[in-house]
Amino acid sequence: MIKGVLTGDLVNSTNIAVEWRQTVVNALNACITDFLPLTPVKIEMYRGDSFQVVVDNPEFSLAVAVALRARLRASTPEKKDIWDARISVGIGDVSFESDNIVTSDGEAFRLSGRAFDAMGKKKLTITTPWSEFNKAMELVTRFADDIVSSWTVKQAKVAYHSLLFPKTQKDMAADLGLTKQNFNSHWTSARIQLIQDYIEYNKLHISQFIKH
């Protein structure tokens, strides 16, 4: 069965004080919980600062990756270096799923893991069995990665809410305790519409390739 697998680790995890570690874990788990109405998804932490995620509906994999980064950035305590993660998305067949994600196997796991090892300074990448798809997504993913990597805590909060709980800007502003003007300012400066368009573009192409 074709699924999405995310392999990730926290950026500069050694700079995150011990008292904040549970907050980080809670942020990741909360994001996964928020996605459950959209797709079955589960996360497993390992080695303290690394994690893997399995997304049953692969077209949502990239949205989960972006949202995880947004949630981390939005959860950063005041006057701390902004939290973030490097995430490699792999789409492909999952031939063996055990109770523990890290001992499962299949094409998606291998694609995700290999790309993660080769990421370098990038914080977001997506790899599939389809070379045409990979070429189409490589450049736009670099642009999207650059945008997400620049989000402030407030921008990330607006981005996360927009991705998971889309309403009118007026209603989302009210949910976040912001004026519509402030919400719109964060929305525009964070280029959230571009990120949403990127995610939808990715979702459409994955659906098309899976059908073929």
N, C-alpha and C positions, 0 to 999 in steps of 0.2 A: 504494500500500500504506500502511495506517495504521501509524504508528510514533510513538514519543515522542522529542521533542527537548528537551534541557536547555540553556539559555543561562545562563551564570553568570560571576561574577567574585569575586575574593578581597576580603574586607572589610578595609579599612585596609591595603591591600597595601604602601603606602609605609613602614609600620612594621615590615615583615618584612625583617630584615637579609639582605644578599646571600648570606651563608653558609648561610642556612636555605632559600633558594629551591628548591634541589634536593630538600630534604626534603619541601617542600610538593608539588612535582610528583610525587615518589615516592608520597606518600600518596594523591593523586588516582588515579594509575595503578594502585596496589595495590587500591583499591576497585573499579575497573572490572574488573580481573582476577578478583577474588573473585565478581563477578556472572556471569562467563562460563558457569558450569555451569547458570545459570538462564535466561539470555537472551543472544543476540548483542548486544554493546554495544561502542562505541568512543568515544574521547575525543580531542579536538584542542585544544591550547593556542594562544592567539594574543594579541598585544599584551602579552605578559609576564604579565598577571594575569587574563586572561579565558579562558574555555573553552566549548566546545560538546560535547555528548554526544548520540549517536544510540542509542536503545534499540529494537531490532527488535520485541520484544514489549511493546507500549505499556502493558500493565497493570502492568509492573514499573517504569515511569518514576518514579513518586513514591518508591518504595522506594530507587531509585538516588539520587535527590536527597537524601533524608534520610540515607542511608548516607554519601554524600560529605561532608556537613556533619559527621556524627558522626566520620568518619575524620580530617578536618581538626582538629576540636576535640581528639580523642584523641591526635593527633600533636604537639600544641603543646609546645615545650620548657618545662622548669620555669622559673617566674618570668617568663614572657613573656605578653603579651596573647594571649588565646585566639584561635586561628585559626578563621575561619569563611568562608562564602561566601553570596552572594545567588544564588538559583537560580530561574529561571522555567521551568516545565515546560509544553510545548506538545504536545498530542495531535492528530494529524490526518494527512492524506495527505502522503506524501513523493513528489513527482512527478519529482524529479531528484536523483540521488546521484552525486557525483563522488568521485574518490579523496580529495579534501580536503573535510572536513565543512563548513568555512566557505564553500565555493563551491557547496554543494548548495542545493536550493530545494524549496519546497512549503508546503502549508498549515501543517504542524507547525512549520516554521522561522519562518514569519511570525507565527503565534500566540505562539510562545515569545519571539521578538524584540520584538514590540510590547508584550507584557506586561512584559518585562524593563525596557524603557525607561520604563514607568509604575509601577514597583514602589515607588519612594520609599524609605521606611525598612524596608519588609518584606524578609524574607530568603527567603521561600518563597511561590510562587504556582503555580497550575495553571490552564490555559486550554484549552478544547476547542471544537469546532464546535457543541456541544450546550448551548444556553443553560440548559436545565433542570439539567443536570449542573453547570454553572459556578455556578449559584445555590446548589445543594445543597452544594458543596464550599467556597465562599468563606469562610463563617464558621468551619467546622471547621478549615480550613487556617490561619486566623489563630490559633486556639488551639494547633494543633500547632506552628506557627512559634514561638510564645511559649515553649512547652516546650523545644523543641530549642535555642533561643537562650539558655536558662538552664543548659544542661548544663555541668558541670565536666569537666575532662580525664578523671577517673576514671569519672564517669557516662557520658561519651561512649564510653569503651572498653567498658563493659558493654553499652551500647546497640548499638554496632556489632557486637559478638560475638553479641548476641541476635538481631539482624536477619539476619546472614549465616550464622551457625553455630549455629542453635537446638538445644539439648539440654536436659537437666534442669538446674535451677539449680545443683545440686551439681557436675555435670560441667563446666558453663561456668565456675563458680568455680575449679575445679581448673585448667582451661585457662588462666585469667588469673592464676593464682597467688594467688587470694584465698580467704579463708575463706568458707564458705557464708553466714555472718552478714553479713560485709562486702559480699558480692555482693548479698544481699537488700536491704541498706540502700541501696546505690546504685540498684538496680533500682526500689525503691519511691519514693525521692526524685526520681528522674529520670522517673517516670511512664511507664516504658517500655511497660507493657501498654497504656496508652491510645494510644501512638504506633503500636504494632503493630496495634491494633484500627482505628485511622485508616487505616493503609496497606491493611489487608484490605478495609475499607469502600470505599476508593477503587478497589482492584483489582476488586472485584465489580461496581461500577457501570460502570467502563470496559468490562469484558467484556460486560455487558448492552447497553450503547449500541452497541458495535461490532457485535454480533449483529443489532441492529435495522437 
